[in-house]
Amino acid sequence: MNKTKPYNISKKAVYEAFLRVKANKGSAGLDEESIAEFELNLADNLYKLWNRMSSGSYFPPAVKAVEIPKKAGGTRTLGIPTVTDRIAQMVVKLYFEP
């Protein structure tokens, strides 16, 4: 029985993505988990993300809507992804733009 994952995503790529997301800072998403909180259980969190991404079962959660004022008046809505989703997006970016 072949137990390989359908998507060849390395654990190293997931860790590198985490380092880049951490360096970029950023606020918490809808789950209110900060980068510092994510890092408290880093190995488990990265393993879960790697496992879901490499098996094809990762689905991004909803984003946190934040309105920011425009210079000309009015507001613009930003979607803030969770830390986990930012790492997942960075993994994909690293594969497309090494």
URSUL-V866201 format. One record per backbone hydrogen bond with DSSP energy under -0.5 kcal/mol. NH is the residue of the N-H (numbers start at 1). CO is the residue of the C=O. Records with the same first field share a line. If there is no record, write none. Layout:
NH = CO  CO
This chain:
3 = 1
7 = 54
9 = 7
10 = 8
14 = 10
15 = 11
16 = 12
17 = 13
18 = 14
19 = 15
20 = 16
21 = 17
22 = 18
23 = 19
24 = 20
25 = 21  22
29 = 33
30 = 80
32 = 29
34 = 32
38 = 34
39 = 35
40 = 36  37
41 = 37  38
42 = 39
45 = 41
46 = 42
47 = 43
48 = 44
49 = 45
50 = 46
51 = 47
52 = 48
53 = 49
54 = 50
55 = 51
56 = 52  53
57 = 52
58 = 52
64 = 80
65 = 63
66 = 78
68 = 76
70 = 74
73 = 70
76 = 68
78 = 66  76
80 = 64  78
81 = 79
86 = 82
87 = 83
88 = 84
89 = 85
90 = 86
91 = 87
92 = 88
93 = 89
94 = 90
95 = 91
96 = 92
97 = 93
